[in-house]
Amino acid sequence: MSRNLELFERGKQVIPGGVNSPVRAFGQVGGTPRFVKRAEGAYFWDADDKQYLDYVGSWGPAILGHAHPEVVKAVQDAAVGGLSFGAPTEGEIEIAEEICKLLPSVEQLRLVSSGTEATMSAIRLARGFTGRDLIVKFEGCYHGHSDSLLVKAGSGLLTFGNPSSGGVPADCTKHTLVLQYNDVQQLADTFKEVGDQIACVILEPIAGNMNLIKPSAEFVQALRALTEQHGALLIYDEVMTGFRVALNCAQGLHGITPDLTTLGKVVGGGMPLAAFGGRADVMAKIAPLGNVYQAGTLSGNPLAVAAGLTTLKLIQQPGFHDTLGARSAKLAAGLADAARDAGVAMSTDSVGGMFGFYFSDTVPTSYAEATRCDIARFKAFFHAMLDEGIYLAPSAYEAGFVSIAHSDALIDDTIAAARRALARL
Ligand SMILES: Cc1ncc(COP(=O)(O)O)c(C=O)c1O
């Protein structure tokens, strides 16, 4: 029996589904999850000692590749000085200064331990600041698993969300409006109707949780203009895109100044660290200055801060994001060529260190379009690539991640593997 399977069966006895986050269970693609023994650079090795070229990268954080020696050293050095204090440290100020320097929209920020905490806190803050209850999100965007955000669209234009998870009372989602990504008209209609009750709009500024989907320029400009006109806050949820799509993040690419930004993944360099921040007048509402409560025993953990700070320094090397973006673009173009040659309908896209491939003729622009892709083909391709030693996200609705350790030669190898895999579909 494969050691992966053995561990999966054993894990299931003590961990629901054998995993600590659902997508890891290979539910959509079927088969046995790969249990990671160790990882380095662009690779990880599973419990059977098989090597994989990894395009998941811990779902985004591993922008430098796994176990970058300088990041590991920073964490080791920090560990020697103590694991957690529950009292402030200079490192927390340093990383906050670094983020504020890189993101002009962020005048102040607070560190937390997960993206979920960051978005949940940002929404509470937006509600506290505006004194309003309604929030707007877009179908297919994921902002973590707090109650008010686990919603799916109902029917009709002004759709108040229905809980998308058991255990979430309808009362928790009744203030969440779910709109369609890239639908400017629906957005304008919504603001016309209830704009003065909306506390905030939260956006994946480049969506990565319904495969990779980019917003139109018109859409992001309308969002900024409408929120401003109606006194609602615009939250750019850059947990995934932050420092990955560009050094100045998606907001830099869009030329948009959001009121609040949430960060995670890259900002923690692989350790549990996330942040929310933005306008100083809004951040002043957070306790202890203001009446919006937010706290955390492990917030600003010194090991996580050390990993994050070192990562943020390393990604500021000249040309880092140009190289990363060129590698993702090369992969996307190579996959599209391979599919065309194999006579398989597949389109691809990329931005910075994120890429998407879609088993459909065109690149989707909304959740509805993303779900029209050929899932059976995705599953077959996923497993064919796994056999080739290429680890893609085990779900058709997730973006892919390239790290700086994915050299041009490794991208070429991946495209060659994709050609063989597509020929077998
Ligand atoms: C855009 C976005 N926001 C929030 C989250 C939640 O982050 P975490 O898993 O750290 O709670 C994620 C996680 O994938 C995400 O992609």
The ligand as an ORCA input file, in Angstrom:
! r2SCAN-3c Opt
* xyz 0 1
  C      -8.596     36.151     -1.121
  C      -8.562     35.371      0.159
  N      -9.018     35.941      1.288
  C      -8.996     35.290      2.453
  C      -8.524     34.016      2.544
  C      -8.518     33.299      3.872
  O      -7.218     33.168      4.311
  P      -6.825     32.034      5.390
  O      -6.939     30.731      4.686
  O      -5.424     32.402      5.782
  O      -7.779     32.169      6.515
  C      -8.041     33.379      1.407
  C      -7.537     31.998      1.477
  O      -7.310     31.337      0.508
  C      -8.057     34.078      0.177
  O      -7.616     33.519     -0.949
*
